[in-house]
Amino acid sequence: MSLNPIDWFKEGLNYFLYNFVYVLFYYLEIGICMFIDWIQELMDIFSGTAQVSSSSDYLINIFFSNGAITGVYWGMAAIGVVLAFLFAIISVIRKTFDSYEKVKMSFGQIFTNLLKSILLMLGLNIGMSVIIMGTNVLMQQVVYVFDHADELSNGKDKIEFTDEHYAAMARIFNTIGNYSLNPSYKNRYNINSCYNDIRTDLNYLADQGVFDFYYETVDDKNNVIVTWQSLLQEVANAEDYTKEIPVDVYNEGVSNALYDVMDALKNNSSIPVLQSYERIETHNSSKVKLGKVLFLIGTMGNGIDAAAKNDVYNEHPKLDDPVRAPFYREVKNVYKLGDVNKSFDIALHKTNYLIVYIAGAMMLFNMGIVIVNCVARIFNLLFLYVIAPPVFAVLPLDDGGKLKQWTTAFLVQAFSVFATVISMRIYLIFLPVILDPGLTLSQNVIVDMVGRVILIFAGLEAISKANGILTGILADNAGWQSISAGDMSNYFKGSLAGSMLARTTATVNRTPLKILGGAKLSHKITGSGDNSKYTGGVLGFAMRLPGAFTGHTVSGAKKGIKDDGKMINYMKGGSNGGQASGGGAAGGAGKGSSGGGAAGDAGRGPSGGSSSEGREAAIPPQQRNMGG
């Protein structure tokens, strides 16, 4: 142990940060992620991608298969048939007495439309079931594609292990086994020396692509089987094997990985060895949890560095790389600090907590909109279903005009929910690309970071616009009125819950700006907040600090620290200003050419006199005693 007090201070500071400060940020992060997972369960039920647990059926199917709804529909269908004959008779009468040929339909078209309207009423019940089932299946496939995006792009990769691979693995296990015989094998010097001795073979296996996979082998009962490859994968993920680690510094990741291997060697003399391995494309759960995806995105870096303890997986991080894949497939749990500490560094400069907080708040807001829209979608579709017969009945009279409007409104209600769901999923693919440390927008670090921030916030804004894009594609002018009537997103934004969530989201987004530059900077960038006169926050404090210590100049007096809202009474008003009504520090309303004082209560320019050109006031001459 080092006797240097500086080393003691560093170790004590790191202990405090990693066991208190960083842990606090971690628990706040997983709190947001867990809440997103809970909201996702509701969103899946309402959007038709998950079944209701009580009846093992989709929620929208339960509504449409309700006996009361079916009875109402057939009653409306009977009314619709009567109306269809009535409108057909009216249309025939109009055609008969149409001497100016204003009625374009022929008698044959009128009777054809009558027959068509009746067939539509009779067949809509079956057609609606097919359409609803089709939209549910489509939504499920969309979610599946986004859940497996990385794996679908990789394809079914496979590796065959060679004798050279087995020889390197055997040397590693032999070295670890020898070090485990040391009575003090858990000593940091012993563990770190062991790791440095096996680095060469780990590096060789990595070059051969052995660690491009996450090794997960299970038996018939879905229990995980420990193999040579899975043990070595844990060791490879613990640290950057291309660099030697210092022997006198405790490394939690390396220590835990080697402890696991040593315990496995002691307790199991016949650890199985894989002959080949194929990339897994399945998950332990039916769907990937968005909260866990957002957590992993936070480990992908801030544009400069990332959180994986092995820097190899920080250069171009992916959800299915060997470090993040077990968490993505839910073999490991992001909500367990022990699992996270083995693979990731939870320090503020490694894990991107800020993007998780901001993106998480925005996702919660948009998921709330999706849930409200999904509920409105169910009732709007039921409404369109029930009123369909009277709308179809008008077909013999208007030759399909109202039918076209009904069809447009129905299509928009059926498919509009896809827009927000897809846009959120695209954004989760969008974020890792922006945060990738391997992506360099500019050689200038400030320009690079500003560019990433712009991309992140622009992507969040684009999510809210996606629904309008899809609606514009599906609808024409004839259906806009029906579509607007069924839009619940504006209601959600104006409701109590929506406004509270929106204010929370805005607060999360503006807080970093307020910390940096106060309300004034936040207002300038976001267009909201207090339009404060003075720059606050860290930036404002840094700007005012010199003035606080050097109050002898006009600039120092203006920007110096205030006492009860007044400048420090240091400088006196000018003597050449004749009509000066106030002297001292503020200069009153002095109109002299050289300025009444430092700040000037009348606000006439920086010098406090009549000049507004921003010149500093000249040092006033010594005052004469005019009183004799």
VOGU-3710 file (C-alpha; in Angstrom, 3 decimals, decimal comma):
1> mslnpidwfk> 0,000/0,000/0,000  1,321/3,438/-0,926  2,405/5,789/1,882  1,913/8,879/-0,267  -0,869/11,084/1,232  -1,890/12,131/-2,280  -2,566/8,488/-3,168  -4,622/8,134/0,010  -6,639/11,182/-0,933  -7,223/9,877/-4,475
11> eglnyflynf> -8,350/6,468/-3,229  -10,633/8,037/-0,637  -12,141/10,393/-3,205  -12,719/7,542/-5,677  -14,310/5,451/-2,939  -16,676/8,298/-2,060  -17,555/9,012/-5,701  -18,145/5,395/-6,749  -20,018/4,367/-3,603  -22,166/7,447/-3,070
21> vyvlfyylei> -22,216/10,067/-5,842  -22,125/7,832/-8,929  -24,441/5,293/-7,289  -26,979/8,076/-6,728  -26,875/8,998/-10,419  -27,186/5,296/-11,327  -30,295/4,764/-9,192  -31,925/7,881/-10,611  -31,154/6,568/-14,100  -32,632/3,125/-13,522
31> gicmfidwiq> -35,665/4,743/-11,863  -36,425/6,511/-15,141  -35,724/3,345/-17,140  -37,966/1,191/-14,939  -40,789/3,718/-15,257  -40,385/3,576/-19,051  -40,651/-0,232/-18,894  -43,909/0,019/-16,919  -45,368/2,556/-19,327  -44,281/0,340/-22,218
41> elmdifsgta> -46,407/-2,506/-20,854  -49,471/-0,262/-21,019  -48,512/0,989/-24,469  -48,108/-2,583/-25,764  -51,568/-3,538/-24,484  -53,315/-0,495/-25,938  -51,441/-0,610/-29,268  -52,248/-4,277/-29,862  -48,773/-5,823/-29,510  -49,505/-7,535/-26,178
51> qvssssdyli> -52,494/-9,532/-25,022  -54,621/-8,810/-21,969  -53,567/-11,288/-19,294  -57,094/-12,132/-18,096  -58,508/-13,279/-21,454  -55,363/-13,948/-23,544  -56,714/-11,738/-26,300  -55,914/-8,290/-27,633  -57,780/-5,374/-26,100  -59,253/-4,076/-29,355
61> niffsngait> -60,526/-7,577/-30,207  -62,289/-7,750/-26,845  -64,181/-4,550/-27,641  -65,133/-5,556/-31,179  -66,233/-9,056/-30,155  -68,491/-7,685/-27,421  -72,063/-8,891/-27,909  -73,571/-5,456/-27,303  -71,416/-3,883/-30,030  -72,384/-6,640/-32,455
71> gvywgmaaig> -76,069/-6,167/-31,664  -75,824/-2,400/-32,140  -74,099/-2,875/-35,480  -76,768/-5,189/-36,901  -79,448/-2,804/-35,693  -77,673/0,052/-37,484  -77,275/-2,205/-40,532  -81,066/-2,695/-40,672  -81,519/1,069/-40,515  -78,856/1,437/-43,194
81> vvlaflfaii> -80,641/-0,934/-45,584  -83,873/1,045/-45,223  -81,995/4,301/-45,814  -80,217/2,816/-48,830  -83,553/1,994/-50,513  -84,891/5,442/-49,598  -81,856/7,208/-51,070  -82,026/4,996/-54,162  -85,669/6,009/-54,702  -84,748/9,680/-54,265
91> svirktfdsy> -81,906/9,291/-56,733  -84,205/7,600/-59,299  -86,769/10,402/-58,944  -84,073/13,033/-59,409  -82,774/11,225/-62,483  -86,269/10,892/-63,946  -87,045/14,603/-63,703  -83,495/15,729/-64,542  -84,079/17,627/-67,791  -80,739/19,475/-67,528
101> ekvkmsfgqi> -78,654/16,282/-66,977  -77,242/17,422/-63,654  -77,444/13,885/-62,230  -74,443/12,080/-63,712  -75,349/8,577/-62,546  -77,391/6,372/-64,841  -80,232/4,180/-63,572  -77,923/1,178/-63,798  -75,287/2,879/-61,650  -77,912/3,811/-59,063
111> ftnllksill> -79,061/0,214/-58,678  -75,438/-1,010/-58,694  -74,574/1,391/-55,877  -77,660/0,220/-53,957  -76,499/-3,383/-54,198  -72,930/-2,388/-53,312  -74,034/-0,517/-50,179  -76,059/-3,498/-48,925  -73,142/-5,888/-49,530  -70,772/-3,536/-47,674
121> mlglnigmsv> -73,104/-3,480/-44,667  -73,377/-7,266/-44,597  -69,659/-7,889/-45,091  -68,196/-5,186/-42,842  -68,525/-7,324/-39,702  -66,173/-9,959/-41,124  -64,002/-7,374/-42,853  -63,503/-5,410/-39,638  -62,234/-8,510/-37,824  -59,726/-9,174/-40,613
131> iimgtnvlmq> -58,535/-5,546/-40,638  -58,105/-5,357/-36,860  -56,221/-8,652/-36,814  -54,052/-7,440/-39,679  -53,101/-4,192/-37,907  -52,223/-6,138/-34,741  -49,969/-8,505/-36,679  -48,400/-5,591/-38,551  -47,629/-3,749/-35,311  -46,107/-6,901/-33,809
141> qvvyvfdhad> -43,862/-7,377/-36,840  -42,782/-3,726/-36,749  -41,801/-4,087/-33,090  -39,979/-7,365/-33,848  -37,963/-5,763/-36,652  -36,793/-2,931/-34,401  -36,073/-5,285/-31,478  -33,849/-7,443/-33,704  -32,428/-4,702/-35,929  -28,772/-5,309/-35,044
151> elsngkdkie> -29,082/-9,079/-35,311  -30,905/-8,926/-38,635  -28,108/-6,758/-40,023  -25,432/-9,166/-38,760  -26,976/-12,297/-40,187  -26,467/-15,812/-38,797  -22,739/-15,631/-38,043  -20,997/-18,798/-36,925  -17,530/-19,640/-35,636  -15,680/-22,962/-35,753
161> ftdehyaama> -12,977/-23,348/-33,092  -9,549/-24,630/-34,146  -6,740/-26,420/-32,301  -4,858/-23,110/-32,021  -7,887/-21,605/-30,302  -8,063/-24,474/-27,818  -4,317/-24,251/-27,118  -4,589/-20,549/-26,238  -7,649/-21,220/-24,057  -5,831/-24,048/-22,248
171> rifntignys> -2,822/-21,823/-21,517  -5,136/-19,180/-20,033  -6,937/-21,666/-17,774  -3,632/-23,250/-16,730  -2,217/-19,843/-15,741  -5,348/-18,890/-13,797  -5,344/-22,289/-12,075  -1,724/-21,875/-10,964  -2,405/-18,424/-9,522  -5,487/-19,769/-7,709
181> lnpsyknryn> -3,217/-22,132/-5,720  -1,623/-19,141/-4,013  -2,961/-18,886/-0,427  -3,427/-15,156/-0,942  -4,839/-15,546/-4,435  -7,359/-12,739/-3,890  -4,597/-10,229/-3,269  -4,649/-7,406/-5,847  -1,015/-8,042/-6,816  -1,744/-11,707/-7,468
191> inscyndirt> -4,908/-11,025/-9,486  -3,409/-8,221/-11,582  -0,233/-10,211/-12,260  -2,354/-13,149/-13,388  -4,291/-10,930/-15,790  -1,115/-9,435/-17,251  0,229/-12,957/-17,865  -2,833/-14,045/-19,880  -3,217/-10,825/-21,898  -1,199/-12,147/-24,843
201> dlnyladqgv> -3,452/-15,169/-25,339  -6,587/-13,046/-24,834  -5,339/-10,670/-27,515  -4,691/-13,588/-29,884  -8,198/-15,002/-29,386  -9,673/-11,549/-29,943  -7,783/-11,181/-33,225  -9,226/-14,547/-34,294  -12,773/-13,255/-33,694  -13,459/-15,491/-30,700
211> fdfyyetvdd> -14,758/-12,575/-28,624  -17,025/-11,223/-31,354  -19,783/-13,392/-29,859  -21,540/-13,466/-26,542  -21,559/-17,126/-25,489  -24,843/-18,244/-23,988  -25,488/-21,991/-23,781  -28,602/-23,416/-22,100  -29,919/-26,903/-21,393  -33,396/-28,316/-22,050
221> knnvivtwqs> -34,744/-26,528/-18,968  -33,315/-23,188/-20,125  -30,606/-23,208/-17,438  -27,355/-21,501/-18,404  -24,388/-23,846/-18,909  -20,922/-22,487/-18,106  -18,393/-23,244/-20,874  -14,746/-22,454/-21,584  -15,820/-19,785/-24,022  -18,317/-18,107/-21,677
231> llqevanaed> -15,758/-17,892/-18,845  -13,118/-16,402/-21,118  -15,677/-13,968/-22,500  -16,215/-12,579/-18,992  -12,472/-12,102/-18,536  -12,159/-10,414/-21,936  -15,011/-8,020/-21,155  -13,543/-7,002/-17,795  -10,747/-4,763/-19,107  -8,856/-3,712/-22,218
241> ytkeipvdvy> -6,581/-6,709/-22,784  -4,368/-4,700/-25,154  -2,986/-2,722/-22,193  -1,142/-3,907/-19,107  -2,850/-3,012/-15,850  -0,901/-1,718/-12,810  -0,396/-4,434/-10,208  -0,855/-2,180/-7,177  -4,289/-0,792/-8,113  -7,488/-2,717/-7,362
251> negvsnalyd> -9,477/-3,423/-10,534  -13,011/-4,524/-9,692  -13,874/-5,850/-13,153  -10,733/-7,967/-13,528  -10,941/-9,227/-9,953  -14,567/-10,360/-10,224  -13,985/-12,063/-13,590  -10,922/-13,986/-12,396  -12,635/-14,924/-9,100  -15,486/-16,472/-11,122
261> vmdalknnss> -13,053/-18,470/-13,276  -11,083/-19,672/-10,243  -14,258/-20,760/-8,451  -15,497/-22,553/-11,582  -12,192/-24,436/-11,922  -12,301/-25,493/-8,269  -15,945/-26,591/-8,258  -16,223/-28,178/-11,708  -13,486/-30,356/-13,138  -15,318/-31,026/-16,419
271> ipvlqsyeri> -16,303/-27,660/-17,840  -17,701/-28,268/-21,354  -15,888/-26,917/-24,413  -17,838/-25,722/-27,460  -16,793/-27,040/-30,867  -18,640/-24,260/-32,705  -21,047/-21,455/-31,938  -23,797/-19,656/-33,843  -24,967/-16,149/-33,020  -28,140/-16,097/-30,887
281> ethnsskvkl> -31,105/-14,225/-32,333  -33,613/-14,742/-29,556  -34,345/-12,991/-26,270  -35,384/-14,235/-22,853  -38,494/-12,050/-23,052  -40,952/-11,672/-25,901  -40,022/-8,003/-26,340  -37,004/-5,873/-25,648  -37,698/-3,379/-22,874  -37,226/0,217/-24,014
291> gkvlfligtm> -35,945/1,253/-20,587  -33,118/-1,262/-20,777  -32,302/-0,165/-24,319  -32,104/3,443/-23,118  -29,813/2,395/-20,266  -27,454/0,661/-22,710  -27,510/3,739/-24,941  -26,253/5,677/-21,924  -23,234/3,339/-21,779  -22,364/4,064/-25,405
301> gngidaaakn> -20,635/7,290/-24,557  -20,756/11,038/-24,766  -18,955/11,412/-28,081  -15,530/11,225/-26,426  -15,532/8,089/-24,283  -17,917/5,279/-23,341  -18,677/3,212/-20,242  -17,521/-0,328/-21,089  -14,557/-1,304/-18,923  -12,978/-2,911/-21,966
311> dvynehpkld> -12,132/0,013/-24,251  -12,298/-2,289/-27,270  -16,091/-2,079/-27,044  -16,057/1,704/-26,627  -14,711/2,514/-30,078  -17,882/1,561/-31,969  -20,398/0,370/-29,346  -23,440/-1,653/-30,384  -26,362/-3,207/-28,548  -25,258/-6,706/-29,551
321> dpvrapfyre> -21,539/-6,395/-28,825  -20,215/-8,939/-26,298  -20,417/-6,498/-23,357  -23,930/-5,170/-23,957  -25,522/-8,283/-25,508  -26,154/-10,121/-22,192  -27,994/-7,064/-20,857  -29,866/-6,600/-24,135  -30,988/-10,256/-24,078  -31,766/-9,946/-20,359
331> vknvyklgdv> -29,307/-12,647/-19,343  -27,868/-9,955/-17,076  -29,931/-7,276/-15,398  -29,234/-3,563/-15,867  -31,180/-2,951/-12,646  -28,611/-4,872/-10,566  -25,625/-2,731/-9,640  -23,436/-5,804/-9,209  -23,994/-6,945/-12,802  -23,485/-3,430/-14,136
341> nksfdialhk> -20,243/-2,862/-12,207  -18,697/-5,966/-13,743  -19,041/-4,595/-17,266  -19,457/-0,807/-17,093  -17,936/2,214/-15,391  -20,720/4,241/-13,764  -18,618/7,414/-13,455  -20,090/10,672/-14,767  -17,417/11,024/-17,453  -18,087/7,483/-18,719
351> tnylivyiag> -21,831/6,843/-18,512  -23,938/9,457/-20,293  -26,555/10,104/-17,612  -27,665/13,391/-19,156  -28,866/11,817/-22,411  -30,749/9,129/-20,456  -32,508/11,756/-18,324  -33,455/13,992/-21,268  -34,357/11,238/-23,747  -36,175/9,322/-20,996
361> ammlfnmgiv> -38,364/12,304/-20,128  -39,196/12,915/-23,782  -39,954/9,226/-24,336  -42,319/9,185/-21,363  -44,153/12,186/-22,779  -44,464/10,626/-26,245  -45,462/7,250/-24,808  -48,213/9,053/-22,915  -49,419/10,509/-26,213  -49,304/7,043/-27,809
371> ivncvarifn> -51,374/5,537/-24,979  -54,021/8,267/-25,182  -54,121/8,004/-28,985  -54,435/4,214/-28,791  -57,401/4,463/-26,437  -58,975/7,114/-28,678  -58,197/4,902/-31,675  -60,196/2,012/-30,202  -63,260/4,171/-29,551  -62,957/6,000/-32,876
381> llflyviapp> -62,799/2,698/-34,746  -65,827/1,466/-32,805  -67,648/4,673/-33,680  -66,740/4,384/-37,375  -67,804/0,738/-37,286  -71,223/1,499/-35,776  -72,054/4,463/-38,034  -70,816/2,720/-41,185  -74,264/1,427/-42,368  -75,904/4,897/-42,574
391> vfavlplddg> -72,786/6,222/-44,346  -72,852/3,333/-46,828  -76,562/3,961/-47,377  -75,783/7,305/-49,033  -73,892/5,492/-51,820  -76,845/5,450/-54,296  -77,257/9,211/-53,791  -73,691/10,602/-53,979  -71,902/7,838/-55,933  -69,377/7,096/-53,151
401> gklkqwttaf> -68,392/10,557/-51,865  -69,235/9,854/-48,220  -67,868/6,329/-48,506  -64,507/7,783/-49,534  -64,446/10,101/-46,513  -65,357/7,225/-44,188  -62,611/5,034/-45,688  -60,007/7,794/-45,294  -60,950/8,414/-41,664  -60,918/4,666/-40,946
411> lvqafsvfat> -57,459/4,139/-42,500  -55,973/7,043/-40,575  -57,433/5,823/-37,276  -56,230/2,284/-37,959  -52,643/3,193/-38,881  -51,892/6,566/-37,246  -50,563/4,964/-34,056  -47,769/3,388/-36,108  -46,130/6,775/-36,725  -45,198/7,616/-33,129
421> vismriylif> -44,193/4,036/-32,289  -41,916/3,777/-35,336  -40,439/7,253/-34,830  -39,513/6,451/-31,205  -37,846/3,217/-32,290  -35,925/5,017/-35,034  -34,753/7,567/-32,468  -33,344/4,779/-30,289  -31,318/3,642/-33,320  -30,436/7,264/-34,046
431> lpvildpglt> -28,977/7,955/-30,577  -26,102/5,400/-30,569  -24,922/6,709/-33,934  -24,780/10,268/-32,538  -23,045/9,211/-29,317  -20,541/6,895/-31,026  -17,037/8,039/-29,937  -15,814/6,926/-33,364  -17,995/9,582/-35,045  -16,229/12,942/-35,387
441> lsqnvivdmv> -18,325/15,809/-36,724  -15,477/18,308/-36,458  -11,880/18,420/-35,267  -12,954/21,299/-33,034  -14,193/19,684/-29,811  -16,707/22,459/-29,070  -18,184/22,325/-32,584  -18,341/18,526/-32,361  -20,256/18,561/-29,059  -22,629/21,337/-30,191
451> grvilifagl> -23,370/19,361/-33,359  -24,245/16,255/-31,343  -26,542/18,247/-29,050  -28,336/19,726/-32,075  -28,831/16,241/-33,557  -30,215/14,900/-30,278  -32,741/17,702/-29,750  -33,735/17,817/-33,430  -34,443/14,087/-33,297  -36,654/14,547/-30,247
461> eaiskangil> -38,581/17,267/-32,049  -38,979/15,069/-35,140  -40,784/12,388/-33,102  -43,721/14,728/-32,536  -43,956/15,517/-36,260  -44,009/11,925/-37,505  -47,735/11,434/-36,944  -48,564/14,401/-39,182  -46,376/13,020/-41,964  -48,150/9,647/-42,012
471> tgiladnagw> -51,560/11,306/-41,730  -50,727/13,524/-44,689  -49,845/10,458/-46,750  -52,998/8,520/-45,862  -55,519/11,368/-45,955  -56,745/13,788/-48,579  -58,725/17,001/-48,168  -62,004/15,119/-47,911  -60,952/13,278/-44,759  -59,162/16,004/-42,800
481> qsisagdmsn> -62,197/17,044/-40,774  -62,816/13,499/-39,571  -59,147/13,037/-38,768  -58,863/16,233/-36,743  -61,908/15,285/-34,699  -60,263/12,018/-33,657  -56,844/13,465/-32,777  -56,258/13,213/-29,013  -52,622/14,347/-28,862  -53,516/18,030/-28,404
491> yfkgslagsm> -55,983/17,095/-25,671  -53,280/15,119/-23,876  -50,840/18,030/-24,088  -53,457/20,373/-22,621  -54,688/18,008/-19,926  -53,473/18,068/-16,340  -51,381/14,898/-16,657  -50,010/15,899/-20,036  -49,117/19,428/-18,961  -47,421/18,145/-15,805
501> larttatvnr> -45,371/15,670/-17,823  -44,584/18,335/-20,405  -43,398/20,729/-17,687  -41,289/17,979/-16,157  -39,754/17,236/-19,553  -39,050/20,918/-20,157  -37,450/21,237/-16,721  -35,196/18,257/-17,392  -34,193/19,720/-20,747  -33,506/23,243/-19,411
511> tplkilggak> -31,748/22,314/-16,178  -28,267/21,775/-17,733  -28,564/25,137/-19,519  -29,647/26,920/-16,330  -26,747/25,401/-14,420  -24,346/26,582/-17,105  -25,726/30,041/-17,876  -28,786/30,673/-15,737  -32,276/31,570/-16,924  -31,000/34,046/-19,510
521> lshkitgsgd> -28,996/31,439/-21,449  -31,853/28,931/-21,116  -34,266/31,500/-22,556  -31,982/32,346/-25,469  -31,478/28,703/-26,498  -34,856/27,123/-25,762  -37,083/30,165/-26,194  -38,631/29,597/-22,798  -37,917/30,467/-19,212  -37,309/33,831/-17,626
531> nskytggvlg> -35,905/36,550/-19,853  -33,488/37,630/-17,150  -31,390/40,758/-17,472  -28,252/39,183/-16,088  -26,528/35,965/-17,087  -26,661/33,524/-14,218  -25,377/30,056/-13,503  -21,739/29,011/-13,742  -21,121/31,236/-16,753  -22,615/34,325/-15,091
541> famrlpgaft> -20,705/33,658/-11,885  -17,447/33,442/-13,840  -18,297/36,684/-15,667  -19,106/38,587/-12,453  -16,293/37,201/-10,335  -13,553/39,547/-11,693  -15,852/42,514/-11,129  -16,401/41,452/-7,562  -12,692/41,681/-6,813  -11,880/44,688/-9,004
551> ghtvsgakkg> -14,594/47,258/-8,426  -12,354/50,195/-9,432  -13,395/50,224/-13,084  -16,760/50,868/-14,655  -16,882/47,302/-15,947  -15,993/45,953/-12,539  -18,616/48,099/-10,842  -21,303/47,071/-13,343  -20,580/43,375/-13,152  -19,510/43,198/-9,542
561> ikddgkminy> -21,393/41,353/-6,868  -24,523/43,291/-5,784  -25,647/43,970/-2,253  -29,470/44,098/-2,013  -29,705/44,933/-5,705  -27,346/47,995/-5,579  -23,816/48,368/-6,890  -20,987/48,744/-4,409  -20,817/52,375/-3,446  -17,280/53,010/-4,572
571> mkggsnggqa> -17,161/55,406/-7,510  -18,511/58,920/-7,300  -20,484/60,912/-9,839  -18,675/63,194/-12,320  -17,997/66,807/-11,510  -18,455/68,166/-15,040  -21,987/67,054/-15,405  -23,842/70,164/-14,231  -27,541/69,327/-13,339  -26,380/66,089/-11,774
581> sgggaaggag> -29,086/65,105/-9,384  -27,327/62,126/-7,892  -23,692/61,519/-7,096  -21,859/58,628/-5,631  -21,597/55,191/-7,117  -24,712/55,241/-9,253  -24,197/58,698/-10,596  -27,813/59,759/-10,200  -29,328/61,234/-13,309  -26,169/63,088/-14,166
591> kgssgggaag> -25,999/64,572/-17,625  -22,363/65,615/-17,615  -20,146/64,799/-20,542  -17,845/62,662/-18,523  -20,622/60,705/-16,897  -22,393/60,765/-13,659  -21,039/57,507/-12,308  -20,413/53,825/-12,814  -23,861/52,536/-13,517  -26,102/55,562/-13,808
601> dagrgpsggs> -29,560/55,232/-12,357  -31,016/56,948/-15,404  -29,557/54,190/-17,570  -27,982/56,535/-20,084  -25,148/54,455/-21,414  -22,369/52,594/-19,626  -20,876/55,750/-18,199  -24,105/56,819/-16,567  -24,199/60,251/-18,233  -25,736/61,430/-21,466
611> ssegreaaip> -23,446/59,368/-23,659  -24,842/56,042/-24,940  -21,807/54,904/-26,918  -20,527/52,529/-24,278  -17,331/54,561/-23,386  -15,927/54,216/-19,905  -16,227/57,296/-17,713  -13,098/59,385/-17,267  -11,651/59,545/-13,776  -13,247/62,661/-12,242
621> pqqrnmgg> -10,996/65,464/-10,959  -10,723/66,134/-7,282  -13,870/67,793/-5,897  -13,649/71,447/-4,870  -15,137/72,727/-1,720  -17,743/75,189/-3,086  -19,007/76,119/0,286  -16,145/78,501/0,935
//
